[in-house]
Amino acid sequence: MKTYNLDLRHAPSKRRLNALPGNRLDPLKARLPDDQAAIRWAQGELLDFARKARGENYQYVEAAVTELLPFGQQFEGKDYRRLGRWVCNAEGLAWRDARALEMAD
């Protein structure tokens, strides 16, 4: 079993995501067997949140998933490993894989 962290944020648009105060919910944690289970869990949490949230500040909702590594382990100098994030906006729902984004840079 691995420990995963989920950060949910919301904003009127992606551009305003980092400019809107108080748009980050308390992180969620779960112990799950693997990355695929964590990605499915994050998708479910994002969809539940997006269904309940209404208004201008909820037009863009993001759920970032990371694996929290055991004490003493590191991945690229960090004590966590990014999997990616789910994005829900006017265009629909999309998974943004962290490895694919890193390779595009």
N, CA, C and O atoms as a printed pandas DataFrame, in Angstrom:
     atom_number atom_name residue_name chain_id  residue_number  x_coord  y_coord  z_coord
0              1         N          MET        A               1    0.843   -1.180    0.000
1              2        CA          MET        A               1    0.000    0.000    0.000
2              3         C          MET        A               1    0.892    1.248    0.000
3              4         O          MET        A               1    1.955    1.286    0.619
4              5         N          LYS        A               2    0.421    2.241   -0.706
5              6        CA          LYS        A               2    1.133    3.512   -0.804
6              7         C          LYS        A               2    0.225    4.622   -0.284
7              8         O          LYS        A               2   -0.997    4.474   -0.259
8              9         N          THR        A               3    0.827    5.731    0.129
9             10        CA          THR        A               3    0.054    6.871    0.609
10            11         C          THR        A               3    0.027    7.944   -0.472
11            12         O          THR        A               3    1.063    8.323   -1.020
12            13         N          TYR        A               4   -1.175    8.424   -0.766
13            14        CA          TYR        A               4   -1.364    9.441   -1.798
14            15         C          TYR        A               4   -2.001   10.684   -1.195
15            16         O          TYR        A               4   -2.775   10.608   -0.241
16            17         N          ASN        A               5   -1.660   11.817   -1.768
17            18        CA          ASN        A               5   -2.176   13.115   -1.346
18            19         C          ASN        A               5   -2.935   13.729   -2.514
19            20         O          ASN        A               5   -2.508   13.628   -3.664
20            21         N          LEU        A               6   -4.063   14.367   -2.213
21            22        CA          LEU        A               6   -4.880   15.001   -3.237
22            23         C          LEU        A               6   -5.125   16.456   -2.849
23            24         O          LEU        A               6   -5.665   16.733   -1.779
24            25         N          ASP        A               7   -4.729   17.382   -3.715
25            26        CA          ASP        A               7   -4.944   18.813   -3.504
26            27         C          ASP        A               7   -6.006   19.296   -4.487
27            28         O          ASP        A               7   -5.825   19.212   -5.701
28            29         N          LEU        A               8   -7.108   19.799   -3.955
29            30        CA          LEU        A               8   -8.189   20.351   -4.781
30            31         C          LEU        A               8   -8.128   21.870   -4.749
31            32         O          LEU        A               8   -8.026   22.479   -3.685
32            33         N          ARG        A               9   -8.191   22.474   -5.936
33            34        CA          ARG        A               9   -8.215   23.940   -6.048
34            35         C          ARG        A               9   -9.285   24.326   -7.060
35            36         O          ARG        A               9   -9.661   23.527   -7.918
36            37         N          HIS        A              10   -9.768   25.552   -6.951
37            38        CA          HIS        A              10  -10.798   26.030   -7.869
38            39         C          HIS        A              10  -10.590   27.514   -8.156
39            40         O          HIS        A              10   -9.980   28.234   -7.366
40            41         N          ALA        A              11  -11.106   27.953   -9.294
41            42        CA          ALA        A              11  -10.969   29.355   -9.695
42            43         C          ALA        A              11  -11.928   29.634  -10.858
43            44         O          ALA        A              11  -12.490   28.708  -11.443
44            45         N          PRO        A              12  -12.108   30.905  -11.183
45            46        CA          PRO        A              12  -12.925   31.232  -12.358
46            47         C          PRO        A              12  -12.289   30.744  -13.660
47            48         O          PRO        A              12  -12.996   30.455  -14.625
48            49         N          SER        A              13  -10.937   30.652  -13.690
49            50        CA          SER        A              13  -10.213   30.185  -14.872
50            51         C          SER        A              13   -8.842   29.692  -14.442
51            52         O          SER        A              13   -8.405   29.958  -13.322
52            53         N          LYS        A              14   -8.163   28.974  -15.329
53            54        CA          LYS        A              14   -6.813   28.504  -15.014
54            55         C          LYS        A              14   -5.883   29.691  -14.755
55            56         O          LYS        A              14   -5.019   29.632  -13.880
56            57         N          ARG        A              15   -6.062   30.737  -15.500
57            58        CA          ARG        A              15   -5.228   31.932  -15.355
58            59         C          ARG        A              15   -5.324   32.521  -13.946
59            60         O          ARG        A              15   -4.341   33.053  -13.429
60            61         N          ARG        A              16   -6.492   32.430  -13.329
61            62        CA          ARG        A              16   -6.710   33.022  -12.004
62            63         C          ARG        A              16   -6.464   32.037  -10.859
63            64         O          ARG        A              16   -6.647   32.398   -9.697
64            65         N          LEU        A              17   -6.055   30.804  -11.160
65            66        CA          LEU        A              17   -5.912   29.762  -10.152
66            67         C          LEU        A              17   -4.983   30.173   -9.011
67            68         O          LEU        A              17   -5.310   29.953   -7.845
68            69         N          ASN        A              18   -3.846   30.758   -9.326
69            70        CA          ASN        A              18   -2.886   31.146   -8.287
70            71         C          ASN        A              18   -3.149   32.535   -7.712
71            72         O          ASN        A              18   -2.501   32.929   -6.743
72            73         N          ALA        A              19   -4.085   33.281   -8.289
73            74        CA          ALA        A              19   -4.364   34.636   -7.834
74            75         C          ALA        A              19   -5.554   34.710   -6.881
75            76         O          ALA        A              19   -5.767   35.741   -6.243
76            77         N          LEU        A              20   -6.319   33.648   -6.777
77            78        CA          LEU        A              20   -7.531   33.668   -5.966
78            79         C          LEU        A              20   -7.226   33.180   -4.553
79            80         O          LEU        A              20   -6.855   32.020   -4.373
80            81         N          PRO        A              21   -7.376   34.043   -3.546
81            82        CA          PRO        A              21   -7.104   33.598   -2.165
82            83         C          PRO        A              21   -8.192   32.637   -1.676
83            84         O          PRO        A              21   -9.360   32.769   -2.040
84            85         N          GLY        A              22   -7.795   31.678   -0.854
85            86        CA          GLY        A              22   -8.744   30.764   -0.240
86            87         C          GLY        A              22   -9.359   29.754   -1.185
87            88         O          GLY        A              22  -10.447   29.246   -0.918
88            89         N          ASN        A              23   -8.689   29.450   -2.284
89            90        CA          ASN        A              23   -9.269   28.528   -3.256
90            91         C          ASN        A              23   -8.731   27.099   -3.133
91            92         O          ASN        A              23   -9.040   26.241   -3.960
92            93         N          ARG        A              24   -7.940   26.854   -2.115
93            94        CA          ARG        A              24   -7.347   25.524   -1.936
94            95         C          ARG        A              24   -8.036   24.846   -0.749
95            96         O          ARG        A              24   -8.054   25.384    0.358
96            97         N          LEU        A              25   -8.601   23.664   -0.988
97            98        CA          LEU        A              25   -9.222   22.898    0.078
98            99         C          LEU        A              25   -8.154   22.162    0.865
99           100         O          LEU        A              25   -7.035   21.983    0.383
100          101         N          ASP        A              26   -8.490   21.735    2.073
101          102        CA          ASP        A              26   -7.551   20.933    2.848
102          103         C          ASP        A              26   -7.229   19.668    2.059
103          104         O          ASP        A              26   -8.126   19.066    1.470
104          105         N          PRO        A              27   -5.957   19.254    2.040
105          106        CA          PRO        A              27   -5.587   18.075    1.256
106          107         C          PRO        A              27   -6.240   16.813    1.817
107          108         O          PRO        A              27   -6.485   16.697    3.017
108          109         N          LEU        A              28   -6.510   15.880    0.921
109          110        CA          LEU        A              28   -7.031   14.571    1.293
110          111         C          LEU        A              28   -5.902   13.564    1.173
111          112         O          LEU        A              28   -5.018   13.710    0.330
112          113         N          LYS        A              29   -5.934   12.550    2.012
113          114        CA          LYS        A              29   -4.922   11.495    1.954
114          115         C          LYS        A              29   -5.635   10.145    1.910
115          116         O          LYS        A              29   -6.704    9.973    2.497
116          117         N          ALA        A              30   -5.031    9.200    1.213
117          118        CA          ALA        A              30   -5.582    7.847    1.134
118          119         C          ALA        A              30   -4.455    6.843    0.963
119          120         O          ALA        A              30   -3.434    7.138    0.341
120          121         N          ARG        A              31   -4.648    5.650    1.522
121          122        CA          ARG        A              31   -3.714    4.532    1.327
122          123         C          ARG        A              31   -4.338    3.636    0.272
123          124         O          ARG        A              31   -5.425    3.089    0.461
124          125         N          LEU        A              32   -3.633    3.498   -0.839
125          126        CA          LEU        A              32   -4.159    2.754   -1.981
126          127         C          LEU        A              32   -3.083    1.818   -2.528
127          128         O          LEU        A              32   -1.897    2.026   -2.272
128          129         N          PRO        A              33   -3.483    0.792   -3.275
129          130        CA          PRO        A              33   -2.501   -0.199   -3.731
130          131         C          PRO        A              33   -1.539    0.281   -4.812
131          132         O          PRO        A              33   -0.397   -0.176   -4.867
132          133         N          ASP        A              34   -1.993    1.216   -5.691
133          134        CA          ASP        A              34   -1.111    1.606   -6.790
134          135         C          ASP        A              34   -1.547    2.944   -7.392
135          136         O          ASP        A              34   -2.555    3.527   -6.992
136          137         N          ASP        A              35   -0.762    3.411   -8.361
137          138        CA          ASP        A              35   -1.018    4.704   -9.000
138          139         C          ASP        A              35   -2.381    4.755   -9.696
139          140         O          ASP        A              35   -3.081    5.765   -9.619
140          141         N          GLN        A              36   -2.751    3.680  -10.367
141          142        CA          GLN        A              36   -4.030    3.673  -11.086
142          143         C          GLN        A              36   -5.208    3.833  -10.130
143          144         O          GLN        A              36   -6.174    4.528  -10.443
144          145         N          ALA        A              37   -5.130    3.196   -8.972
145          146        CA          ALA        A              37   -6.191    3.359   -7.967
146          147         C          ALA        A              37   -6.216    4.797   -7.465
147          148         O          ALA        A              37   -7.291    5.343   -7.217
148          149         N          ALA        A              38   -5.056    5.415   -7.313
149          150        CA          ALA        A              38   -4.985    6.808   -6.854
150          151         C          ALA        A              38   -5.571    7.757   -7.901
151          152         O          ALA        A              38   -6.252    8.721   -7.553
152          153         N          ILE        A              39   -5.313    7.492   -9.158
153          154        CA          ILE        A              39   -5.851    8.338  -10.232
154          155         C          ILE        A              39   -7.370    8.220  -10.279
155          156         O          ILE        A              39   -8.063    9.223  -10.453
156          157         N          ARG        A              40   -7.896    7.002  -10.127
157          158        CA          ARG        A              40   -9.362    6.817  -10.098
158          159         C          ARG        A              40   -9.978    7.497   -8.877
159          160         O          ARG        A              40  -11.030    8.126   -8.989
160          161         N          TRP        A              41   -9.334    7.379   -7.711
161          162        CA          TRP        A              41   -9.802    8.018   -6.488
162          163         C          TRP        A              41   -9.858    9.533   -6.682
163          164         O          TRP        A              41  -10.848   10.171   -6.323
164          165         N          ALA        A              42   -8.809   10.101   -7.245
165          166        CA          ALA        A              42   -8.756   11.549   -7.475
166          167         C          ALA        A              42   -9.861   11.996   -8.428
167          168         O          ALA        A              42  -10.481   13.039   -8.218
168          169         N          GLN        A              43  -10.106   11.218   -9.464
169          170        CA          GLN        A              43  -11.167   11.557  -10.410
170          171         C          GLN        A              43  -12.520   11.589   -9.701
171          172         O          GLN        A              43  -13.304   12.517   -9.900
172          173         N          GLY        A              44  -12.791   10.589   -8.881
173          174        CA          GLY        A              44  -14.055   10.547   -8.140
174          175         C          GLY        A              44  -14.216   11.727   -7.206
175          176         O          GLY        A              44  -15.291   12.324   -7.139
176          177         N          GLU        A              45  -13.156   12.070   -6.482
177          178        CA          GLU        A              45  -13.209   13.218   -5.561
178          179         C          GLU        A              45  -13.434   14.524   -6.324
179          180         O          GLU        A              45  -14.221   15.370   -5.900
180          181         N          LEU        A              46  -12.742   14.679   -7.442
181          182        CA          LEU        A              46  -12.912   15.892   -8.251
182          183         C          LEU        A              46  -14.347   16.001   -8.761
183          184         O          LEU        A              46  -14.958   17.067   -8.674
184          185         N          LEU        A              47  -14.882   14.915   -9.288
185          186        CA          LEU        A              47  -16.241   14.955   -9.818
186          187         C          LEU        A              47  -17.266   15.228   -8.720
187          188         O          LEU        A              47  -18.218   15.977   -8.938
188          189         N          ASP        A              48  -17.083   14.628   -7.543
189          190        CA          ASP        A              48  -17.987   14.914   -6.425
190          191         C          ASP        A              48  -17.940   16.385   -6.046
191          192         O          ASP        A              48  -18.976   17.016   -5.837
192          193         N          PHE        A              49  -16.735   16.923   -5.958
193          194        CA          PHE        A              49  -16.579   18.338   -5.599
194          195         C          PHE        A              49  -17.182   19.236   -6.678
195          196         O          PHE        A              49  -17.899   20.185   -6.361
196          197         N          ALA        A              50  -16.902   18.948   -7.937
197          198        CA          ALA        A              50  -17.391   19.780   -9.046
198          199         C          ALA        A              50  -18.922   19.758   -9.126
199          200         O          ALA        A              50  -19.533   20.759   -9.497
200          201         N          ARG        A              51  -19.541   18.630   -8.783
201          202        CA          ARG        A              51  -21.009   18.548   -8.810
202          203         C          ARG        A              51  -21.643   19.431   -7.742
203          204         O          ARG        A              51  -22.709   20.006   -7.961
204          205         N          LYS        A              52  -20.990   19.539   -6.587
205          206        CA          LYS        A              52  -21.543   20.292   -5.458
206          207         C          LYS        A              52  -21.223   21.774   -5.529
207          208         O          LYS        A              52  -22.002   22.597   -5.048
208          209         N          ALA        A              53  -20.102   22.124   -6.116
209          210        CA          ALA        A              53  -19.641   23.517   -6.156
210          211         C          ALA        A              53  -20.329   24.263   -7.288
211          212         O          ALA        A              53  -20.446   23.751   -8.401
212          213         N          ARG        A              54  -20.773   25.451   -7.002
213          214        CA          ARG        A              54  -21.450   26.269   -8.008
214          215         C          ARG        A              54  -20.938   27.701   -7.918
215          216         O          ARG        A              54  -20.474   28.146   -6.869
216          217         N          GLY        A              55  -21.030   28.397   -9.010
217          218        CA          GLY        A              55  -20.685   29.806   -9.015
218          219         C          GLY        A              55  -19.464   30.115   -9.859
219          220         O          GLY        A              55  -18.801   29.227  -10.394
220          221         N          GLU        A              56  -19.194   31.402   -9.957
221          222        CA          GLU        A              56  -18.116   31.898  -10.806
222          223         C          GLU        A              56  -16.747   31.339  -10.417
223          224         O          GLU        A              56  -15.935   31.052  -11.296
224          225         N          ASN        A              57  -16.478   31.182   -9.145
225          226        CA          ASN        A              57  -15.164   30.739   -8.692
226          227         C          ASN        A              57  -14.942   29.233   -8.844
227          228         O          ASN        A              57  -13.917   28.718   -8.397
228          229         N          TYR        A              58  -15.874   28.528   -9.459
229          230        CA          TYR        A              58  -15.765   27.081   -9.640
230          231         C          TYR        A              58  -15.822   26.676  -11.109
231          232         O          TYR        A              58  -16.192   25.544  -11.420
232          233         N          GLN        A              59  -15.465   27.572  -12.006
233          234        CA          GLN        A              59  -15.480   27.263  -13.431
234          235         C          GLN        A              59  -14.280   26.403  -13.835
235          236         O          GLN        A              59  -14.319   25.716  -14.856
236          237         N          TYR        A              60  -13.225   26.444  -13.037
237          238        CA          TYR        A              60  -12.024   25.637  -13.270
238          239         C          TYR        A              60  -11.713   24.934  -11.953
239          240         O          TYR        A              60  -11.475   25.592  -10.941
240          241         N          VAL        A              61  -11.714   23.607  -11.959
241          242        CA          VAL        A              61  -11.415   22.827  -10.761
242          243         C          VAL        A              61  -10.274   21.869  -11.101
243          244         O          VAL        A              61  -10.272   21.228  -12.152
244          245         N          GLU        A              62   -9.311   21.788  -10.193
245          246        CA          GLU        A              62   -8.118   20.978  -10.425
246          247         C          GLU        A              62   -7.865   20.086   -9.216
247          248         O          GLU        A              62   -8.011   20.521   -8.074
248          249         N          ALA        A              63   -7.486   18.841   -9.470
249          250        CA          ALA        A              63   -7.142   17.890   -8.413
250          251         C          ALA        A              63   -5.763   17.308   -8.712
251          252         O          ALA        A              63   -5.615   16.485   -9.616
252          253         N          ALA        A              64   -4.759   17.732   -7.956
253          254        CA          ALA        A              64   -3.384   17.273   -8.162
254          255         C          ALA        A              64   -3.094   16.080   -7.251
255          256         O          ALA        A              64   -3.383   16.114   -6.055
256          257         N          VAL        A              65   -2.518   15.025   -7.834
257          258        CA          VAL        A              65   -2.255   13.783   -7.108
258          259         C          VAL        A              65   -0.749   13.582   -6.958
259          260         O          VAL        A              65    0.002   13.673   -7.930
260          261         N          THR        A              66   -0.319   13.307   -5.720
261          262        CA          THR        A              66    1.075   12.977   -5.457
262          263         C          THR        A              66    1.143   11.739   -4.573
263          264         O          THR        A              66    0.253   11.480   -3.762
264          265         N          GLU        A              67    2.213   10.986   -4.748
265          266        CA          GLU        A              67    2.489    9.869   -3.844
266          267         C          GLU        A              67    3.451   10.378   -2.775
267          268         O          GLU        A              67    4.504   10.930   -3.094
268          269         N          LEU        A              68    3.089   10.191   -1.514
269          270        CA          LEU        A              68    3.971   10.559   -0.412
270          271         C          LEU        A              68    4.896    9.381   -0.158
271          272         O          LEU        A              68    4.435    8.281    0.149
272          273         N          LEU        A              69    6.188    9.602   -0.282
273          274        CA          LEU        A              69    7.157    8.514   -0.170
274          275         C          LEU        A              69    7.465    8.191    1.285
275          276         O          LEU        A              69    7.361    9.065    2.147
276          277         N          PRO        A              70    7.844    6.948    1.570
277          278        CA          PRO        A              70    8.215    6.575    2.941
278          279         C          PRO        A              70    9.422    7.382    3.420
279          280         O          PRO        A              70   10.234    7.852    2.623
280          281         N          PHE        A              71    9.516    7.529    4.737
281          282        CA          PHE        A              71   10.640    8.267    5.315
282          283         C          PHE        A              71   11.962    7.739    4.794
283          284         O          PHE        A              71   12.177    6.528    4.735
284          285         N          GLY        A              72   12.841    8.642    4.418
285          286        CA          GLY        A              72   14.153    8.266    3.928
286          287         C          GLY        A              72   14.223    8.048    2.425
287          288         O          GLY        A              72   15.318    7.987    1.867
288          289         N          GLN        A              73   13.096    7.930    1.765
289          290        CA          GLN        A              73   13.102    7.766    0.309
290          291         C          GLN        A              73   12.857    9.110   -0.359
291          292         O          GLN        A              73   12.124    9.958    0.149
292          293         N          GLN        A              74   13.492    9.278   -1.509
293          294        CA          GLN        A              74   13.296   10.490   -2.283
294          295         C          GLN        A              74   13.169   10.154   -3.751
295          296         O          GLN        A              74   13.676    9.137   -4.224
296          297         N          PHE        A              75   12.476   11.039   -4.470
297          298        CA          PHE        A              75   12.343   10.928   -5.913
298          299         C          PHE        A              75   12.748   12.271   -6.482
299          300         O          PHE        A              75   12.083   13.280   -6.245
300          301         N          GLU        A              76   13.832   12.287   -7.231
301          302        CA          GLU        A              76   14.370   13.519   -7.799
302          303         C          GLU        A              76   14.557   14.595   -6.731
303          304         O          GLU        A              76   14.256   15.769   -6.949
304          305         N          GLY        A              77   15.065   14.163   -5.559
305          306        CA          GLY        A              77   15.386   15.088   -4.480
306          307         C          GLY        A              77   14.193   15.536   -3.640
307          308         O          GLY        A              77   14.337   16.437   -2.814
308          309         N          LYS        A              78   13.030   14.936   -3.828
309          310        CA          LYS        A              78   11.837   15.325   -3.079
310          311         C          LYS        A              78   11.272   14.115   -2.347
311          312         O          LYS        A              78   11.526   12.973   -2.730
312          313         N          ASP        A              79   10.501   14.374   -1.288
313          314        CA          ASP        A              79    9.901   13.278   -0.524
314          315         C          ASP        A              79    8.514   12.894   -1.037
315          316         O          ASP        A              79    7.735   12.253   -0.331
316          317         N          TYR        A              80    8.218   13.291   -2.264
317          318        CA          TYR        A              80    6.961   12.934   -2.922
318          319         C          TYR        A              80    7.210   12.753   -4.415
319          320         O          TYR        A              80    8.243   13.161   -4.945
320          321         N          ARG        A              81    6.248   12.138   -5.071
321          322        CA          ARG        A              81    6.326   11.924   -6.515
322          323         C          ARG        A              81    5.004   12.369   -7.132
323          324         O          ARG        A              81    3.938   11.881   -6.758
324          325         N          ARG        A              82    5.084   13.289   -8.069
325          326        CA          ARG        A              82    3.870   13.774   -8.734
326          327         C          ARG        A              82    3.384   12.755   -9.756
327          328         O          ARG        A              82    4.162   12.230  -10.552
328          329         N          LEU        A              83    2.073   12.486   -9.716
329          330        CA          LEU        A              83    1.475   11.616  -10.723
330          331         C          LEU        A              83    0.881   12.458  -11.841
331          332         O          LEU        A              83    1.049   12.145  -13.020
332          333         N          GLY        A              84    0.193   13.517  -11.470
333          334        CA          GLY        A              84   -0.462   14.378  -12.445
334          335         C          GLY        A              84   -1.644   15.078  -11.813
335          336         O          GLY        A              84   -1.737   15.185  -10.590
336          337         N          ARG        A              85   -2.555   15.556  -12.661
337          338        CA          ARG        A              85   -3.725   16.246  -12.121
338          339         C          ARG        A              85   -4.921   16.070  -13.050
339          340         O          ARG        A              85   -4.784   15.961  -14.268
340          341         N          TRP        A              86   -6.081   16.048  -12.437
341          342        CA          TRP        A              86   -7.341   16.080  -13.164
342          343         C          TRP        A              86   -7.770   17.528  -13.281
343          344         O          TRP        A              86   -7.631   18.297  -12.330
344          345         N          VAL        A              87   -8.283   17.903  -14.425
345          346        CA          VAL        A              87   -8.773   19.260  -14.667
346          347         C          VAL        A              87  -10.206   19.159  -15.164
347          348         O          VAL        A              87  -10.513   18.382  -16.068
348          349         N          CYS        A              88  -11.072   19.951  -14.561
349          350        CA          CYS        A              88  -12.471   20.005  -14.983
350          351         C          CYS        A              88  -12.808   21.465  -15.273
351          352         O          CYS        A              88  -12.706   22.322  -14.395
352          353         N          ASN        A              89  -13.210   21.736  -16.514
353          354        CA          ASN        A              89  -13.559   23.099  -16.913
354          355         C          ASN        A              89  -14.656   23.043  -17.968
355          356         O          ASN        A              89  -15.290   22.005  -18.154
356          357         N          ALA        A              90  -14.876   24.143  -18.648
357          358        CA          ALA        A              90  -15.939   24.203  -19.656
358          359         C          ALA        A              90  -15.710   23.202  -20.790
359          360         O          ALA        A              90  -16.664   22.795  -21.454
360          361         N          GLU        A              91  -14.474   22.807  -21.014
361          362        CA          GLU        A              91  -14.149   21.861  -22.088
362          363         C          GLU        A              91  -14.335   20.411  -21.674
363          364         O          GLU        A              91  -14.275   19.516  -22.517
364          365         N          GLY        A              92  -14.559   20.165  -20.385
365          366        CA          GLY        A              92  -14.778   18.803  -19.915
366          367         C          GLY        A              92  -13.765   18.391  -18.859
367          368         O          GLY        A              92  -13.201   19.230  -18.157
368          369         N          LEU        A              93  -13.545   17.095  -18.760
369          370        CA          LEU        A              93  -12.657   16.504  -17.772
370          371         C          LEU        A              93  -11.439   15.931  -18.487
371          372         O          LEU        A              93  -11.577   15.236  -19.494
372          373         N          ALA        A              94  -10.236   16.223  -17.965
373          374        CA          ALA        A              94   -9.013   15.743  -18.620
374          375         C          ALA        A              94   -7.956   15.392  -17.580
375          376         O          ALA        A              94   -7.842   16.063  -16.554
376          377         N          TRP        A              95   -7.186   14.343  -17.844
377          378        CA          TRP        A              95   -6.056   13.942  -17.014
378          379         C          TRP        A              95   -4.787   14.514  -17.626
379          380         O          TRP        A              95   -4.547   14.354  -18.822
380          381         N          ARG        A              96   -3.977   15.176  -16.816
381          382        CA          ARG        A              96   -2.683   15.732  -17.240
382          383         C          ARG        A              96   -1.596   14.957  -16.495
383          384         O          ARG        A              96   -1.359   15.195  -15.311
384          385         N          ASP        A              97   -0.941   14.038  -17.189
385          386        CA          ASP        A              97    0.085   13.192  -16.589
386          387         C          ASP        A              97    1.351   14.004  -16.324
387          388         O          ASP        A              97    1.825   14.711  -17.213
388          389         N          ALA        A              98    1.897   13.915  -15.129
389          390        CA          ALA        A              98    3.085   14.695  -14.766
390          391         C          ALA        A              98    4.285   14.322  -15.619
391          392         O          ALA        A              98    5.060   15.201  -15.997
392          393         N          ARG        A              99    4.460   13.052  -15.929
393          394        CA          ARG        A              99    5.619   12.631  -16.745
394          395         C          ARG        A              99    5.527   13.207  -18.154
395          396         O          ARG        A              99    6.535   13.640  -18.713
396          397         N          ALA        A             100    4.354   13.216  -18.719
397          398        CA          ALA        A             100    4.186   13.766  -20.075
398          399         C          ALA        A             100    4.451   15.265  -20.084
399          400         O          ALA        A             100    5.045   15.788  -21.027
400          401         N          LEU        A             101    4.015   15.954  -19.041
401          402        CA          LEU        A             101    4.253   17.402  -18.968
402          403         C          LEU        A             101    5.732   17.714  -18.812
403          404         O          LEU        A             101    6.230   18.672  -19.402
404          405         N          GLU        A             102    6.447   16.904  -18.013
405          406        CA          GLU        A             102    7.883   17.123  -17.819
406          407         C          GLU        A             102    8.658   16.909  -19.107
407          408         O          GLU        A             102    9.607   17.641  -19.388
408          409         N          MET        A             103    8.266   15.916  -19.891
409          410        CA          MET        A             103    8.961   15.626  -21.149
410          411         C          MET        A             103    8.711   16.717  -22.188
411          412         O          MET        A             103    9.550   16.937  -23.061
412          413         N          ALA        A             104    7.572   17.400  -22.108
413          414        CA          ALA        A             104    7.238   18.451  -23.062
414          415         C          ALA        A             104    8.036   19.721  -22.811
415          416         O          ALA        A             104    8.198   20.543  -23.713
416          417         N          ASP        A             105    8.541   19.887  -21.578
417          418        CA          ASP        A             105    9.312   21.112  -21.247
418          419         C          ASP        A             105   10.648   21.165  -21.936
419          420         O          ASP        A             105   11.398   22.124  -21.755
